[in-house]
Amino acid sequence: MKTSTTFSILIWINASRAKNNVAEIFARITVNQKRANISLKRKIDINSWDKSKSGAKGNSQNARLLNQYLDSVKSKLILIHQDLRNNDKLITAQLIKSIYLGEGEDNKSLNDLIKYHSNKIEGTFAEGTIRNYAVTEGYIKKFLEQKMKTSDFFLNQLDYRFICDFENFLHCFWPKNHPKALGHNTVMKHIQRLRKMITLSYHLEWIDKDPFRRWKPTFEKTNRQFLSDSELSNLETYDFISERLERVRDLFVFSCYTGIAYVDIMKLTKDNLLPGIDGSNWIITKRQKTNTLVKVPLLDKAQFIIGKYENHPITQITGTLLPVITNEKLNAYLKEVANFSGIKKNLTFHMARHTFATTVTLTNGVPIETVSKMLGHTKIATTQIYARVIERKVSDDMNALKTLLSNKSKQNLEENQSKSSS
């Protein structure tokens, strides 16, 4: 790479802006006739300044200390210039100034990374994902303040110990107004988000090595709850006195028969109701979380719920297929729905999506590839989590295999007996 041909440093005072005859001292860097000024945070009486020597006049202790400081500034700027030149990097006056002030890429901090990453994902990631990153960023700042006793941390100082200490901090952290400390899998999610940010800084060449290269996440296996056939049937047929709870039940059941998540259901309009490849009604939409196209053929029970609310006052105002309600209220009311309908499980709206994947589809023999596509999963491994928890399906499949093998065995025995008799 072509390097600069000229480089100079001038220490000067801004006499034109002097107050009470006291002027501020600056360092001026000039590279190829382009200048950059650095305030040295020092002041001097104009009469005590030696312009020809670019320093303080006399031999007093104050003059000697100031001149020593100015010499050290020049030495540091020269070293920065030499380092850039030795590494065959493009040299500019502004770059030298930035490195001197600690603004160079070698001096990037966690706060710099958080700010850059937040700007990068704004408008490109789903709102929920951005919100999750904001929570992680909050924990990082709490860790720095409470454990590291600082407000920021240089990226080039990040190491494996920092990650371990942050993990321990999260395991012991009890969020305000939260019923318990952070769970293990939640901790892993926060560290994974930090890892993605650190990986970004590595690709930006803000750091030379990845501190996560030896770190591996460990997740505890969890059983995703879903409603059984009988529980779903009881919920569908229960006669609620409250119209509010009936609407909440209907939204939940609609998700049980479509697999569509809350945030995507709330945005459905008639424009999402289209004839599919078979001519019947399909829901065609995009998942907000992954921006993945989802196409779900409507089962009769889901179609019935859409028809039930076609002329409902709420849908007439909102223009949506189904009544709109906040996620917080929906999940709160589901506790009442569960109580009235005799469901002992902790009913949450996301459980409806799990019920679609298990009780409604996989258990009834729908291929996992089809279920994965309707759920809008980008990886089939995500759908396989549901397949692992369906013991009834495993039992049915193995019984079918036993019958098949038994029939083959009988057929082979009959063929052998026939050959022997002939």
C-alpha positions as CSV (number, residue, x, y, z in Angstrom):
1,M,0.0,0.0,0.0
2,K,1.2,3.5,-0.8
3,T,2.2,5.4,2.4
4,S,2.3,9.1,3.0
5,T,5.1,11.2,1.7
6,T,5.0,14.0,4.2
7,F,4.4,14.1,8.0
8,S,5.0,16.8,10.5
9,I,4.0,17.8,14.1
10,L,3.6,21.4,15.3
11,I,3.0,22.3,18.9
12,W,1.2,25.7,19.0
13,I,-1.0,28.0,21.1
14,N,-4.3,29.5,20.0
15,A,-3.5,33.1,20.9
16,S,-6.5,34.5,19.0
17,R,-8.8,32.9,21.5
18,A,-6.8,33.7,24.6
19,K,-8.6,34.7,27.8
20,N,-6.8,37.0,30.2
21,N,-3.7,36.5,28.1
22,V,-3.9,32.7,28.7
23,A,-4.0,30.5,25.6
24,E,-4.7,26.7,25.1
25,I,-1.9,24.5,23.7
26,F,-2.6,22.3,20.7
27,A,-0.7,19.6,18.7
28,R,-1.1,19.9,14.9
29,I,-0.5,16.8,12.8
30,T,0.0,17.3,9.1
31,V,0.0,14.4,6.6
32,N,0.2,15.2,2.9
33,Q,-1.0,18.8,3.6
34,K,-4.1,17.5,5.5
35,R,-4.3,18.7,9.2
36,A,-5.8,17.5,12.4
37,N,-5.5,19.4,15.7
38,I,-5.4,17.8,19.1
39,S,-6.2,19.8,22.3
40,L,-3.5,18.9,24.8
41,K,-5.6,20.2,27.8
42,R,-2.8,22.5,28.8
43,K,-2.8,26.4,29.0
44,I,0.0,28.9,29.1
45,D,0.5,32.7,29.4
46,I,1.1,34.0,25.9
47,N,4.2,35.9,27.2
48,S,5.7,32.6,28.5
49,W,5.4,30.8,25.1
50,D,8.5,30.4,22.9
51,K,7.0,30.1,19.4
52,S,10.4,29.3,17.7
53,K,11.0,26.3,20.1
54,S,7.3,25.4,20.4
55,G,7.6,25.3,24.2
56,A,7.6,27.2,27.4
57,K,10.3,29.9,28.0
58,G,12.7,29.7,30.9
59,N,14.0,27.0,33.1
60,S,11.5,27.0,36.0
61,Q,10.1,23.8,37.3
62,N,6.7,24.5,35.6
63,A,8.4,25.2,32.3
64,R,10.5,22.1,32.5
65,L,7.5,19.9,33.3
66,L,5.4,21.4,30.5
67,N,8.2,20.9,28.0
68,Q,8.7,17.3,29.1
69,Y,5.0,16.7,28.6
70,L,5.1,18.3,25.1
71,D,8.1,16.2,24.2
72,S,6.2,13.0,25.3
73,V,3.2,14.0,23.1
74,K,5.5,14.4,20.1
75,S,7.2,11.1,20.7
76,K,3.9,9.3,21.0
77,L,2.6,10.8,17.8
78,I,5.8,9.9,16.0
79,L,5.6,6.3,17.3
80,I,2.0,6.1,16.0
81,H,3.1,7.2,12.6
82,Q,5.9,4.8,12.5
83,D,3.7,1.9,13.6
84,L,1.2,2.6,10.8
85,R,4.0,2.9,8.3
86,N,5.7,-0.3,9.4
87,N,2.3,-2.2,9.1
88,D,1.8,-0.7,5.6
89,K,-1.4,1.0,6.5
90,L,-3.0,4.0,5.0
91,I,-1.8,7.1,7.0
92,T,-4.0,10.1,7.6
93,A,-3.8,13.0,10.1
94,Q,-7.2,12.1,11.4
95,L,-6.3,8.4,11.9
96,I,-3.2,9.4,13.9
97,K,-5.3,11.7,16.0
98,S,-7.9,9.0,16.6
99,I,-5.3,6.5,17.8
100,Y,-3.7,9.1,20.0
101,L,-7.0,9.8,21.7
102,G,-7.8,6.2,22.1
103,E,-10.5,6.1,19.4
104,G,-8.6,3.7,17.1
105,E,-9.9,0.2,16.4
106,D,-7.3,-1.2,18.8
107,N,-9.1,0.8,21.6
108,K,-12.7,-0.2,20.9
109,S,-14.7,-1.0,24.0
110,L,-17.8,-3.1,24.9
111,N,-19.9,0.0,24.8
112,D,-18.6,0.9,21.3
113,L,-19.6,-2.6,20.2
114,I,-23.0,-2.5,21.9
115,K,-23.8,0.8,20.2
116,Y,-22.6,-0.4,16.8
117,H,-24.5,-3.7,17.1
118,S,-27.7,-2.0,18.2
119,N,-27.6,0.3,15.1
120,K,-26.8,-2.6,12.9
121,I,-29.8,-4.7,13.9
122,E,-32.3,-1.8,14.1
123,G,-34.9,-2.3,11.4
124,T,-33.5,-5.7,10.3
125,F,-34.2,-7.9,13.3
126,A,-37.7,-8.7,14.7
127,E,-38.8,-6.4,17.6
128,G,-38.7,-9.3,20.0
129,T,-35.1,-10.2,19.1
130,I,-34.1,-6.5,19.5
131,R,-35.8,-6.5,22.8
132,N,-33.9,-9.6,23.9
133,Y,-30.6,-8.1,22.9
134,A,-31.4,-5.0,24.9
135,V,-32.0,-7.2,28.0
136,T,-28.6,-8.9,27.5
137,E,-26.9,-5.5,27.0
138,G,-28.4,-4.4,30.4
139,Y,-26.9,-7.5,32.1
140,I,-23.5,-6.8,30.6
141,K,-23.6,-3.2,32.0
142,K,-24.7,-4.5,35.4
143,F,-21.9,-7.0,35.4
144,L,-19.3,-4.3,34.5
145,E,-20.6,-2.0,37.3
146,Q,-21.2,-4.5,40.0
147,K,-18.4,-7.0,39.5
148,M,-15.7,-5.3,37.4
149,K,-16.2,-1.9,39.1
150,T,-16.1,-0.1,35.8
151,S,-18.5,1.4,33.2
152,D,-16.7,0.0,30.2
153,F,-14.1,-2.6,29.1
154,F,-11.6,-2.7,26.2
155,L,-12.4,-5.4,23.7
156,N,-8.8,-6.4,23.4
157,Q,-8.8,-7.3,27.1
158,L,-11.7,-9.8,26.8
159,D,-10.6,-13.3,27.6
160,Y,-12.0,-16.7,28.6
161,R,-12.1,-15.6,32.3
162,F,-14.3,-12.7,31.5
163,I,-16.9,-15.0,29.9
164,C,-16.7,-17.4,32.9
165,D,-17.1,-14.5,35.4
166,F,-20.1,-13.1,33.4
167,E,-21.7,-16.6,33.3
168,N,-21.3,-16.9,37.1
169,F,-22.7,-13.4,37.6
170,L,-25.8,-14.3,35.6
171,H,-26.4,-17.6,37.4
172,C,-26.5,-15.6,40.7
173,F,-28.5,-12.7,39.4
174,W,-32.1,-12.3,40.7
175,P,-34.0,-9.8,38.5
176,K,-36.1,-7.3,40.3
177,N,-39.8,-8.3,40.7
178,H,-38.9,-11.8,39.3
179,P,-40.0,-14.9,41.1
180,K,-36.6,-16.6,40.9
181,A,-33.0,-16.3,39.7
182,L,-32.2,-16.7,36.0
183,G,-32.5,-20.3,34.8
184,H,-29.5,-22.1,33.2
185,N,-30.9,-22.0,29.7
186,T,-31.7,-18.3,30.0
187,V,-28.1,-17.7,31.1
188,M,-26.9,-19.6,28.0
189,K,-29.1,-17.5,25.7
190,H,-27.6,-14.2,27.1
191,I,-24.1,-15.5,26.7
192,Q,-24.9,-16.6,23.1
193,R,-26.1,-13.1,22.4
194,L,-22.8,-11.7,23.8
195,R,-21.0,-14.2,21.7
196,K,-22.7,-13.0,18.5
197,M,-21.7,-9.4,19.3
198,I,-18.1,-10.4,20.0
199,T,-18.0,-12.4,16.8
200,L,-19.1,-9.3,14.9
201,S,-16.2,-7.3,16.5
202,Y,-13.8,-10.1,15.4
203,H,-15.1,-9.9,11.8
204,L,-14.8,-6.1,11.9
205,E,-11.1,-6.7,13.0
206,W,-11.6,-4.8,16.3
207,I,-10.1,-7.8,18.1
208,D,-7.3,-10.2,17.0
209,K,-8.7,-13.3,18.6
210,D,-12.0,-14.7,19.6
211,P,-12.3,-15.2,23.4
212,F,-15.2,-17.6,22.8
213,R,-13.1,-20.1,20.8
214,R,-12.9,-22.5,23.8
215,W,-16.3,-21.8,25.2
216,K,-19.2,-24.2,24.5
217,P,-22.9,-23.6,25.6
218,T,-24.6,-26.3,27.7
219,F,-28.4,-26.5,27.6
220,E,-30.6,-28.4,29.9
221,K,-33.1,-30.6,28.2
222,T,-36.7,-29.4,28.8
223,N,-40.0,-31.0,28.1
224,R,-42.2,-28.6,26.1
225,Q,-45.7,-28.8,27.5
226,F,-48.7,-29.3,25.1
227,L,-52.3,-30.3,25.5
228,S,-53.3,-33.9,25.1
229,D,-56.3,-35.0,22.9
230,S,-58.6,-35.0,25.9
231,E,-57.4,-31.7,27.3
232,L,-57.8,-30.0,23.9
233,S,-61.3,-31.5,23.5
234,N,-62.3,-30.4,27.0
235,L,-61.1,-26.9,26.2
236,E,-62.9,-26.7,22.8
237,T,-66.3,-27.9,24.2
238,Y,-66.3,-26.0,27.5
239,D,-69.2,-23.5,27.6
240,F,-67.8,-20.2,29.0
241,I,-70.2,-17.8,30.6
242,S,-67.8,-14.9,30.0
243,E,-67.5,-13.8,26.3
244,R,-64.0,-12.5,27.2
245,L,-62.8,-15.9,28.1
246,E,-64.5,-17.5,25.1
247,R,-62.6,-15.2,22.8
248,V,-59.3,-16.1,24.5
249,R,-60.2,-19.8,24.3
250,D,-61.0,-19.4,20.6
251,L,-57.6,-17.6,19.8
252,F,-55.8,-20.4,21.7
253,V,-57.7,-23.2,19.8
254,F,-57.1,-21.4,16.5
255,S,-53.3,-21.5,17.2
256,C,-53.7,-25.2,18.2
257,Y,-55.0,-26.0,14.7
258,T,-52.7,-23.7,12.7
259,G,-49.4,-23.5,14.7
260,I,-49.3,-19.8,14.1
261,A,-47.6,-17.7,16.9
262,Y,-49.4,-15.0,18.8
263,V,-47.7,-12.0,17.1
264,D,-48.5,-13.4,13.6
265,I,-52.1,-14.2,14.5
266,M,-52.7,-10.6,15.7
267,K,-51.7,-9.3,12.2
268,L,-53.8,-11.7,10.1
269,T,-56.3,-10.0,7.7
270,K,-58.4,-11.2,4.9
271,D,-55.5,-10.7,2.6
272,N,-53.8,-13.6,4.3
273,L,-56.7,-15.9,3.6
274,L,-56.0,-17.3,0.1
275,P,-56.9,-20.4,-1.9
276,G,-54.1,-22.9,-1.8
277,I,-52.8,-25.4,-4.3
278,D,-55.8,-27.7,-3.6
279,G,-58.3,-24.9,-3.9
280,S,-59.2,-24.8,-0.2
281,N,-58.5,-21.9,2.1
282,W,-55.0,-21.5,3.4
283,I,-53.3,-19.0,5.7
284,I,-50.3,-17.5,3.9
285,T,-48.2,-15.1,6.0
286,K,-44.6,-14.4,7.2
287,R,-43.3,-15.1,10.6
288,Q,-42.2,-11.9,12.2
289,K,-39.5,-13.7,14.2
290,T,-37.7,-15.1,11.2
291,N,-39.3,-13.4,8.2
292,T,-40.0,-16.9,6.9
293,L,-43.0,-17.5,4.6
294,V,-45.6,-19.8,6.2
295,K,-48.4,-21.6,4.3
296,V,-50.9,-23.5,6.4
297,P,-54.0,-25.3,5.0
298,L,-57.0,-24.4,7.2
299,L,-58.5,-27.3,9.2
300,D,-62.3,-27.2,9.7
301,K,-62.0,-26.0,13.4
302,A,-59.7,-23.1,12.5
303,Q,-62.0,-22.2,9.6
304,F,-65.0,-22.2,11.9
305,I,-63.3,-19.8,14.3
306,I,-62.5,-17.3,11.5
307,G,-66.2,-17.4,10.4
308,K,-67.3,-16.9,14.0
309,Y,-65.5,-13.6,14.2
310,E,-66.0,-12.4,10.6
311,N,-68.6,-9.8,11.7
312,H,-67.5,-9.3,15.3
313,P,-67.4,-5.6,16.4
314,I,-63.7,-5.9,17.3
315,T,-62.6,-7.4,14.0
316,Q,-64.8,-4.8,12.2
317,I,-62.8,-2.0,13.8
318,T,-59.3,-3.6,13.5
319,G,-59.7,-5.2,10.1
320,T,-58.1,-8.4,11.4
321,L,-59.4,-12.0,11.0
322,L,-59.5,-12.5,14.8
323,P,-60.1,-10.2,17.8
324,V,-56.9,-8.3,18.9
325,I,-55.7,-8.5,22.5
326,T,-52.3,-7.9,24.1
327,N,-50.1,-10.8,24.8
328,E,-49.9,-9.9,28.5
329,K,-53.7,-9.9,28.9
330,L,-54.1,-13.0,26.7
331,N,-51.7,-15.1,28.9
332,A,-53.3,-13.7,32.1
333,Y,-56.8,-14.7,30.9
334,L,-55.5,-18.1,29.9
335,K,-55.0,-18.9,33.6
336,E,-58.7,-18.4,34.1
337,V,-59.5,-20.5,31.0
338,A,-57.4,-23.3,32.4
339,N,-59.0,-23.1,35.8
340,F,-62.6,-23.3,34.4
341,S,-61.9,-26.0,31.9
342,G,-60.0,-28.2,34.4
343,I,-56.6,-28.0,32.8
344,K,-53.9,-28.4,35.4
345,K,-51.0,-27.3,33.2
346,N,-49.6,-23.8,33.2
347,L,-51.5,-22.7,30.1
348,T,-49.6,-20.1,28.0
349,F,-50.4,-19.1,24.4
350,H,-47.2,-20.5,23.1
351,M,-48.4,-23.9,24.3
352,A,-50.9,-23.8,21.5
353,R,-48.1,-23.9,19.0
354,H,-46.6,-26.9,20.8
355,T,-50.0,-28.6,20.7
356,F,-50.2,-28.1,17.0
357,A,-46.8,-29.6,16.5
358,T,-47.5,-32.6,18.7
359,T,-51.1,-33.6,19.4
360,V,-52.6,-32.2,16.1
361,T,-50.0,-33.1,13.5
362,L,-47.0,-35.4,14.4
363,T,-49.1,-37.7,16.6
364,N,-51.5,-38.1,13.7
365,G,-48.8,-39.1,11.3
366,V,-48.1,-35.8,9.5
367,P,-44.4,-36.1,8.3
368,I,-42.0,-34.0,10.3
369,E,-40.9,-32.2,7.2
370,T,-44.4,-31.0,6.6
371,V,-44.9,-29.9,10.2
372,S,-41.5,-28.0,10.1
373,K,-42.6,-26.1,7.0
374,M,-46.0,-25.1,8.4
375,L,-44.4,-24.0,11.7
376,G,-42.0,-21.8,9.6
377,H,-38.9,-23.4,11.2
378,T,-35.7,-22.6,9.3
379,K,-34.1,-25.9,10.6
380,I,-35.8,-29.2,10.8
381,A,-33.7,-29.8,14.0
382,T,-36.0,-27.3,15.7
383,T,-39.0,-29.4,14.8
384,Q,-37.4,-32.6,16.0
385,I,-37.5,-31.2,19.6
386,Y,-41.3,-31.8,19.4
387,A,-40.9,-35.3,17.9
388,R,-38.7,-36.4,20.8
389,V,-41.5,-35.8,23.4
390,I,-44.2,-37.8,21.7
391,E,-44.0,-41.2,23.5
392,R,-47.4,-42.2,22.1
393,K,-46.2,-41.7,18.6
394,V,-43.1,-43.7,19.2
395,S,-45.2,-46.5,20.7
396,D,-47.6,-46.4,17.7
397,D,-44.8,-46.5,15.2
398,M,-43.0,-49.4,17.0
399,N,-46.3,-51.4,17.3
400,A,-46.8,-50.9,13.6
401,L,-43.3,-52.1,12.9
402,K,-43.9,-55.2,15.2
403,T,-47.0,-56.0,13.2
404,L,-45.2,-55.6,9.9
405,L,-42.3,-57.8,11.0
406,S,-44.7,-60.4,12.4
407,N,-46.7,-60.6,9.2
408,K,-43.5,-61.0,7.2
409,S,-42.4,-63.8,9.5
410,K,-45.7,-65.6,9.1
411,Q,-45.5,-65.1,5.3
412,N,-42.0,-66.6,5.2
413,L,-43.1,-69.5,7.4
414,E,-46.1,-70.3,5.1
415,E,-43.9,-70.1,2.0
416,N,-41.3,-72.5,3.6
417,Q,-44.1,-74.9,4.6
418,S,-45.5,-74.8,1.1
419,K,-42.2,-75.6,-0.4
420,S,-41.6,-78.5,2.0
421,S,-45.0,-80.1,1.3
422,S,-44.4,-79.9,-2.5
